[in-house]
Amino acid sequence: MTRMTDQQPTGWGRAKFRKSSRSDSTANGNCVAAAVDGSAVAVGDTKLPTSDGSFQHLVVDRVDWAGLVRAIR
């Protein structure tokens, strides 16, 4: 399950998102944030905020997210 949000409120408020410790904190702002809610994970770009304080993001299944993280490490 994957879906993309636009700039509308999403229900994934910023408080749920955690910024990656490996994100670039320079002016380039290459930052990714993720939020977990039950079996779903929202992965967002911090340069693309929405009106509810979250970010434009993809929502993926938690199992799929874990597989991606495992493959990257």
Steps between C-alpha positions, in 0.01 A plus 500: 500500500654831391331834446625856456355805671490854370507827694164440671468411869578133546430408862869416540587806712863606532516368857482146358796551264861438603780643289770258393826531692678464165315789338699791364466803728670742259326755281428224246249360746515140382283378785267205530257442785294193588193440716359167616130449568395139551585298190574807285812714464496846343830607342520870422723772362548779756531754217137433406285596801120473499249728670463265800873511581585163351674449167413376154567133538458144386312258721632145496431182691717464811635164380603651165669791680695261723615309191622821333689611811658154531609510135652849536702413809 
